[in-house]
């Protein structure tokens, strides 16, 4: 393998591994032929990427290393110069984190075949897990699913696929909840300019829930799912239902502007119609949102991920203190 043959003595490559909150979107919604389509990163794709990252990992004197050249290919970059730009951004992030670049990015040359038995030397970089994570964070996860996966793969200490998959789903749910909050804030801003106050907005949202959940309004769904009265219903909904609410809310925002709707009555009807439309799509796929079980409190989930981050950072400090 190249690392045994070509890797010179790597000085000061740290064993530091950091867990930093990642942003990875598992679900996205889109319209095609008037149907709503949910895309989920397939298990087969996750398994394939997991295997590639595992096979590309080399142990050098107890340190996990990846070749930048190999990582470039796995992450879907066809040109080295484009990938180098991402590496430079990652090195800048490393400096901003007050880490020594030399501990995580070690440049070296290696010989490669160029045909007809000839070889030439090219530049490569040996990367620690932390360096790979920073590269993933500075890549374009919106167009490259490989980058999105790498953001979680390099963030966690464990190398068990099932734990990585679980973390991807947890992050997806947190991001879905954040997106719904943004969509609702956007809608409130739009309709406040059209004669709807805070009290009316709360009623409109509850009417939307009633349409989505088959006649059960927000408070009724809270009782069914045993959600505390002072907490938002969405904090305890599964990802699928959160995304359904988000899509209906985005439709309402769009149509209120497009149709130039004003006042409580017309906007309420629009929001009800959109939730009914989303419910119909779910029902056609055999899903009744009111029958889905509650999910873990999203705030608790966030705290758990943050707690894991702090725990690993403490372990990192212990490693640094020993070195």
Number of C-alpha atoms within 10 A of each C-alpha: 6 11 16 10 9 12 18 14 10 15 10 13 21 22 19 21 22 23 21 22 16 18 16 25 21 22 18 13 13 11 9 8 6 8 10 16 14 14 11 10 14 10 10 9 13 18 13 12 19 18 12 14 17 13 10 13 19 19 11 15 10 9 16 18 26 24 21 24 18 15 19 18 13 17 23 14 16 11 11 14 10 11 20 17 14 20 24 13 16 24 22 15 18 21 12 10 9 9 15 15 18 16 19 25 26 22 16 16 14 17 14 12 10 10 8 6 6 9 12 11 12 11 11 18 21 23 26 26 24 25 27 26 26 25 30 26 25 19 24 15 19 11 10 13 20 19 23 23 24 25 26 24 27 26 23 22 14 11 12 11 14 12 13 21 16 11 18 22 18 20 21 19 28 20 19 25 23 14 15 20 14 14 21 19 12 14 19 18 13 17 23 15 11 17 12 20 14 11 8 17 19 13 15 21 19 20 21 27 26 21 21 28 21 15 14 18 18 21 17 16 17 21 12 14 18 12 20 12 10 7 11 13 21 23 22 23 25 20 22 17 22 22 22 23 25 23 21 25 24 20 19 26 22 14 16 20 13 9 9 11 17 17 15 18 12 13 22 23 15 22 26 23 18 23 28 20 16 20 23 15 18 18 12 10 9 9 15 17 19 19 11 13 12 18 15 14 17 18 11 11 17 16 12 12 17 15 12 16 18 15 12 19 17 13 15 16 14 12 14 12 8 6 8
